[in-house]
Amino acid sequence: MIDLTKDSVLVRQLLPVADMIPLVLQKIVYHETHPDCSEVISKIPWPIVRVRDIPQ
């Protein structure tokens, strides 16, 4: 299947979600039950990576 969405459009559409995920995890105190993830949770925004080579 061919994807016609440009990377820049996809990043722009997903940026609000990437900003929101760390904030949600902080609010539910995820880092207290998963201390090894505290560094990842603090990164705002999360990086948006498009993976193209996934078997269907």
C-alpha positions as CSV (number, residue, x, y, z in Angstrom):
1,M,0.0,0.0,0.0
2,I,1.4,3.4,-1.0
3,D,1.2,6.2,1.6
4,L,0.8,9.6,0.1
5,T,1.0,11.6,3.3
6,K,4.1,13.7,3.5
7,D,6.3,13.3,6.5
8,S,6.0,17.0,7.3
9,V,2.2,16.8,7.3
10,L,2.2,13.7,9.5
11,V,4.6,15.4,12.1
12,R,2.4,18.5,12.2
13,Q,-0.7,16.4,12.8
14,L,0.9,14.2,15.5
15,L,2.7,17.0,17.4
16,P,-0.1,17.7,19.8
17,V,-0.2,14.0,20.7
18,A,3.6,14.0,21.2
19,D,3.3,17.0,23.5
20,M,0.5,15.4,25.5
21,I,1.8,11.9,26.2
22,P,4.5,12.9,28.7
23,L,2.1,15.2,30.5
24,V,-0.5,12.4,30.8
25,L,2.1,10.0,32.1
26,Q,3.2,12.6,34.7
27,K,-0.4,13.2,35.9
28,I,-1.0,9.5,36.4
29,V,2.3,9.2,38.3
30,Y,3.6,6.5,36.0
31,H,7.2,7.3,36.9
32,E,6.6,6.2,40.5
33,T,5.7,2.6,39.5
34,H,8.2,2.6,36.6
35,P,11.3,4.4,37.9
36,D,13.4,3.4,34.9
37,C,11.1,5.4,32.6
38,S,11.4,8.8,34.4
39,E,14.0,10.1,31.9
40,V,11.8,9.2,28.9
41,I,8.7,10.7,30.5
42,S,10.4,14.1,31.0
43,K,11.2,14.5,27.3
44,I,8.6,17.0,25.9
45,P,7.7,16.6,23.1
46,W,8.3,12.9,22.3
47,P,10.1,12.4,19.0
48,I,7.9,11.5,16.1
49,V,9.5,8.7,14.0
50,R,7.9,7.3,10.8
51,V,8.8,3.6,10.4
52,R,8.4,2.4,6.8
53,D,9.7,-1.1,6.8
54,I,7.1,-2.9,8.9
55,P,5.9,-6.3,7.6
56,Q,2.2,-6.3,7.0
